[in-house]
Amino acid sequence: MNNEKNGFYPQKDKISYIGNIFVIMIIPISLFFLELWVENGSDDFYNEYISKFVMYKVPVLGVPVLGIIFLGSIFYLYSKLVIQKVKNDLRYQKKINNYYLEQLEDKSKLMWRNHKKIMGIKDQEVLNQVVKNYVLRNKYIYGIQLYTYTTKVKYKKTKIKINYKRGYIDEDININAMMQNYFEISTDLYNDFNNIILKSKDNSDLDNKIKKTEKFIKKYTESLKTSPAKNYTYEDANKYALSLLAIQILFSDFSNNLEDNHISLLEDDKEEYLKSNFRTGIFRGILIGSDYLFKHESSSSDKDNRFYVSIPYDFQNEKCIFIITFNNEILKKEEGEEQVINLCDNIIKKLDKELESKYNKSIENNF
């Protein structure tokens, strides 16, 4: 390290420099006069050497006193210079220490950022491998996709933004992976759903839950019943989707999430129009905040033979949601619904286990 360049050399103290020269010169002179004093006696020393330079006679005893004062002054001056030098050295050393501490802190931050970046990449590698293996090893799973999402609540509108992050889809399977999408809902509807439905989700008072659910559904489906299907908007689709979700939460039965088989809120043609023209499954899965099963109406016979399960998941400090695409044939099996639940639970357990194992290995390698 170039100390002079980094400003670590203290500014040279001219007084200290001159003082050191002065002390170096005065000490041998003092010793010389002391030797003359000893050899010649006090009277001879004074008469021979001192009286020539002073106008008034100085008492003989005053000479040693003056000598002591003089030497004491020299010692005092020298001590101050030594102390000042020590202080300068300490300040200098402190600057060096602070510099190295700053360098160490900067390097530590850089190493930590690089470590987090590497760990993030490894997390994604683990995610990719677990998802791929899970799809390949389970014949009823067509694909698994992971989306991140953010929610922004504003005065009139609440917007949920989703972004595709990772996933794996089996060969020869046509699944549309949205790279990015927005769900927009009126803030009044969003707040009512959260305050009336979600907050009473775990309430043991069933009668109260039923009353709140009926009130919510009546408020938001009245306009749908009187309006023709062709005039439905995205906000109308949201009203229908959350009314449907409110009933599913009330029943709290996983199988009842297959809304087209069990729940009817409107006339058949209106419900069919809403389901086929407005895709709200992922939107509902995000709002409910727990495992959620849904279907999409489609003109494709392949897609009619599918259903989806959304699973909320936190990954790399981001709110995420898994979308698992199942072959509908699994529900025709004995205990098929239970098998679906187990498959959904196991993918999360498997991923958590692999991520924890990777983290533990990283800790071991650093020690």
C-alpha positions in Angstrom: 0.0 0.0 0.0 1.3 3.5 -0.9 1.0 5.2 2.5 2.0 8.6 1.2 -0.5 8.4 -1.6 -3.3 7.5 0.9 -2.4 10.3 3.2 -1.1 8.3 6.1 2.2 10.1 6.7 1.5 12.8 9.4 2.5 16.3 8.5 6.1 16.9 9.6 6.3 18.8 12.9 9.0 21.5 12.4 9.1 22.3 16.1 9.7 18.7 16.9 12.4 18.5 14.3 14.2 21.6 15.6 13.7 20.5 19.2 15.3 17.2 18.6 18.3 18.9 17.0 18.5 21.3 19.9 18.4 18.5 22.5 21.1 16.6 20.6 23.3 19.7 20.7 22.6 20.9 24.3 23.2 17.6 26.0 27.0 17.3 25.1 27.4 21.1 25.9 25.8 20.6 29.3 28.0 17.6 30.0 31.1 19.6 29.0 30.2 22.4 31.5 29.4 19.8 34.1 32.9 18.3 33.7 34.5 21.7 34.0 32.6 22.3 37.2 33.7 19.1 38.7 37.4 19.5 37.7 37.8 23.2 38.7 35.4 23.7 41.6 32.6 26.1 41.8 34.6 29.3 42.4 37.2 28.7 39.7 34.5 27.5 37.3 32.5 30.7 37.8 35.5 33.1 37.7 37.1 31.3 34.7 34.1 30.7 32.5 30.9 32.3 33.6 32.0 35.8 34.9 33.2 36.8 31.5 29.7 36.5 30.0 27.5 38.1 32.7 27.3 41.7 33.9 26.4 40.9 37.5 28.0 38.5 39.8 25.9 35.5 40.3 26.1 33.7 43.7 28.1 30.6 43.5 25.2 28.5 44.7 23.0 30.0 41.9 25.0 28.4 39.2 24.0 24.8 40.0 20.4 26.0 40.6 20.3 27.6 37.2 21.9 24.5 35.7 19.2 22.3 37.3 16.5 24.6 36.0 18.1 24.6 32.6 18.4 20.8 32.5 14.9 20.5 33.8 13.6 22.7 31.1 15.5 20.6 28.5 14.0 17.5 30.0 10.5 18.9 30.0 10.8 20.1 26.4 12.1 16.7 25.3 9.4 14.9 27.2 6.7 17.0 25.4 8.3 16.2 22.1 8.4 12.5 22.9 4.8 12.5 24.0 3.8 14.5 20.8 5.6 11.9 18.7 3.8 9.1 20.4 0.4 10.8 19.8 1.3 11.3 16.2 2.3 7.7 15.8 -1.0 6.6 17.4 -3.0 8.8 15.1 -1.1 7.4 12.2 -1.7 3.8 13.3 -5.4 4.5 13.9 -5.7 5.8 10.3 -4.0 2.7 9.0 -6.3 0.5 11.1 -9.4 2.4 9.9 -8.2 2.1 6.3 -7.7 -1.7 6.6 -11.0 -2.1 8.4 -12.8 -0.2 5.6 -11.0 -2.4 3.0 -12.0 -5.5 4.9 -15.6 -4.4 5.2 -15.8 -3.6 1.5 -14.3 -7.0 0.6 -16.7 -8.7 3.1 -19.7 -7.0 1.5 -18.5 -7.9 -2.0 -17.9 -11.5 -0.9 -21.4 -11.7 0.7 -23.0 -10.3 -2.4 -21.2 -12.8 -4.6 -22.1 -15.6 -2.1 -25.8 -14.6 -2.2 -25.7 -14.4 -6.0 -24.1 -17.9 -6.2 -26.5 -19.3 -3.7 -29.4 -17.8 -5.6 -28.2 -19.5 -8.8 -27.9 -22.8 -6.9 -31.4 -22.3 -5.5 -32.7 -22.0 -9.0 -30.8 -25.1 -10.1 -32.3 -27.0 -7.3 -35.7 -25.8 -8.2 -35.3 -26.7 -11.8 -34.1 -30.2 -11.0 -36.7 -31.0 -8.4 -39.6 -29.7 -10.6 -38.3 -31.6 -13.7 -37.8 -34.9 -11.8 -41.2 -34.6 -10.2 -43.0 -34.1 -13.5 -41.1 -37.0 -15.1 -41.8 -39.4 -12.2 -45.5 -38.7 -11.8 -47.6 -39.9 -14.7 -50.6 -37.8 -13.8 -48.7 -34.5 -13.7 -48.4 -32.7 -17.0 -46.3 -29.8 -15.8 -45.3 -27.5 -12.9 -44.8 -23.7 -13.3 -43.7 -21.2 -10.7 -44.8 -17.5 -10.9 -43.8 -14.6 -8.7 -46.5 -12.0 -7.9 -46.8 -8.6 -6.3 -50.0 -6.8 -5.1 -50.4 -3.0 -5.2 -53.5 -1.6 -3.5 -54.5 1.9 -4.7 -57.5 4.1 -4.0 -59.9 2.7 -6.7 -58.0 -0.2 -8.3 -55.9 -3.0 -6.9 -53.4 -4.6 -9.3 -51.8 -8.0 -9.0 -48.8 -8.5 -11.3 -47.5 -12.0 -12.0 -44.3 -13.1 -13.7 -43.2 -16.5 -14.9 -40.1 -17.6 -13.1 -39.3 -21.3 -13.6 -41.1 -24.5 -14.7 -41.1 -27.8 -16.6 -43.7 -29.2 -18.9 -43.8 -32.7 -20.2 -43.2 -33.4 -23.9 -46.1 -33.2 -26.3 -48.2 -31.3 -23.8 -49.7 -28.0 -24.8 -49.6 -25.7 -21.8 -49.5 -21.9 -22.3 -47.1 -20.4 -19.8 -47.9 -16.7 -19.2 -44.6 -14.8 -19.1 -46.4 -11.8 -17.5 -49.9 -10.9 -16.7 -52.0 -8.4 -14.6 -55.1 -8.9 -12.6 -57.0 -5.7 -11.8 -59.9 -5.5 -9.3 -61.7 -2.7 -7.7 -60.3 -1.9 -4.3 -63.7 -2.0 -2.7 -64.3 -5.6 -3.9 -60.8 -6.6 -2.9 -61.2 -5.1 0.6 -64.7 -6.6 1.1 -63.4 -10.0 0.2 -60.5 -9.7 2.6 -62.5 -8.2 5.5 -65.7 -10.2 5.2 -64.6 -13.6 3.8 -60.9 -14.2 4.5 -61.0 -12.8 8.1 -63.9 -15.1 9.0 -62.2 -18.1 7.3 -61.1 -19.7 10.6 -64.1 -18.6 12.6 -65.8 -21.5 14.3 -69.2 -19.7 14.3 -70.7 -21.3 11.2 -74.0 -19.4 11.3 -72.1 -16.1 11.3 -69.9 -17.3 8.4 -73.0 -18.3 6.4 -74.6 -14.9 6.9 -71.5 -13.0 5.9 -71.0 -15.1 2.8 -74.7 -14.7 1.8 -74.4 -10.9 2.2 -71.2 -10.8 0.2 -72.6 -12.9 -2.7 -75.9 -11.0 -2.8 -74.0 -7.7 -3.0 -71.8 -8.7 -5.9 -74.0 -11.0 -8.0 -77.2 -9.0 -8.2 -75.9 -7.0 -11.1 -74.7 -10.1 -12.9 -78.1 -11.7 -12.7 -79.8 -8.8 -14.5 -77.1 -8.1 -17.1 -76.7 -10.1 -20.3 -73.6 -12.2 -20.6 -72.3 -10.4 -23.6 -72.0 -7.2 -21.6 -69.9 -8.7 -18.8 -66.6 -7.0 -18.1 -63.4 -8.1 -16.2 -64.8 -6.5 -13.1 -68.0 -8.6 -13.5 -65.7 -11.7 -13.9 -64.0 -10.7 -10.6 -67.3 -10.4 -8.8 -68.3 -13.9 -10.0 -64.8 -15.3 -9.2 -64.8 -14.0 -5.6 -68.4 -15.0 -4.9 -67.5 -18.5 -6.1 -64.4 -18.4 -3.9 -66.4 -17.2 -0.9 -68.7 -20.3 -1.2 -65.6 -22.6 -1.5 -64.1 -21.1 1.6 -67.3 -21.6 3.4 -67.4 -25.3 2.6 -63.7 -25.7 3.1 -63.8 -28.9 1.1 -61.0 -29.5 -1.4 -63.3 -31.4 -3.8 -65.7 -28.5 -3.9 -63.1 -26.4 -5.6 -64.2 -28.1 -8.8 -66.7 -25.3 -9.2 -68.3 -26.4 -12.5 -69.4 -29.7 -10.9 -70.7 -28.5 -7.6 -71.5 -24.8 -7.4 -74.0 -22.7 -9.4 -74.5 -19.0 -8.8 -75.9 -17.8 -12.1 -77.7 -19.2 -15.1 -75.7 -21.9 -17.0 -75.1 -19.8 -20.1 -73.8 -16.9 -18.0 -71.5 -19.1 -16.0 -70.2 -20.8 -19.1 -69.5 -17.4 -20.7 -67.6 -16.1 -17.6 -65.5 -19.3 -17.3 -64.6 -19.5 -21.0 -63.8 -15.8 -21.5 -62.2 -14.8 -18.3 -59.4 -16.8 -16.7 -59.4 -16.2 -13.0 -58.0 -19.4 -11.5 -54.5 -18.1 -10.7 -56.1 -14.9 -9.4 -58.3 -16.8 -7.0 -55.3 -19.0 -5.9 -53.4 -15.9 -5.0 -56.2 -14.4 -3.1 -57.1 -17.5 -1.1 -53.5 -17.9 0.0 -53.7 -21.7 0.3 -53.8 -24.8 -2.0 -56.5 -24.2 -4.5 -57.9 -26.5 -7.2 -59.6 -25.0 -10.4 -60.4 -25.8 -14.0 -60.5 -23.8 -17.2 -63.3 -24.0 -19.8 -61.8 -24.4 -23.3 -62.7 -25.5 -26.8 -59.7 -27.8 -26.7 -60.6 -31.4 -25.8 -57.0 -31.9 -24.4 -57.4 -29.0 -22.0 -60.8 -30.2 -20.9 -59.1 -33.3 -19.5 -57.0 -31.2 -17.0 -57.3 -29.4 -13.7 -54.9 -27.2 -11.9 -53.7 -26.8 -8.3 -52.2 -23.5 -7.1 -49.8 -23.6 -4.2 -48.5 -20.5 -2.5 -44.7 -20.6 -1.9 -42.0 -18.1 -0.8 -38.8 -18.4 -2.9 -35.8 -16.2 -2.7 -37.7 -13.6 -0.6 -40.4 -13.4 -3.2 -44.1 -14.3 -3.0 -44.6 -17.1 -5.5 -47.3 -19.5 -6.6 -46.9 -22.9 -8.1 -49.3 -24.0 -10.7 -49.4 -27.8 -11.1 -51.3 -29.2 -14.1 -52.9 -32.6 -13.5 -54.4 -35.2 -15.8 -58.1 -35.4 -14.9 -57.9 -39.2 -14.9 -56.3 -39.2 -11.5 -59.7 -38.1 -10.0 -61.4 -41.2 -11.4 -59.1 -43.4 -9.3 -60.1 -44.6 -5.9 -58.8 -42.1 -3.4 -57.8 -39.9 -6.3 -58.4 -36.6 -4.5 -56.3 -37.8 -1.6 -53.5 -38.7 -4.0 -53.7 -35.2 -5.5 -53.3 -33.6 -2.1 -50.3 -35.8 -1.3 -48.6 -35.0 -4.6 -49.1 -31.3 -3.9 -47.7 -31.6 -0.3 -44.8 -33.8 -1.4 -43.5 -31.4 -4.1 -43.1 -28.7 -1.4 -41.5 -31.0 1.1 -39.1 -32.3 -1.6 -38.1 -28.8 -2.6 -37.7 -27.6 1.0 -35.5 -30.6 1.8 -33.2 -30.1 -1.2 -32.8 -26.4 -0.6 -32.0 -27.1 3.1 -29.5 -29.8 2.1 -27.8 -27.4 -0.3 -27.7 -24.7 2.3 -26.1 -27.0 4.9 -23.5 -28.2 2.4 -22.6 -24.5 1.7 -22.2 -23.9 5.4 -19.9 -26.9 5.8 -17.7 -25.9 2.9 -17.2 -22.5 4.4 -15.8 -23.9 7.7 
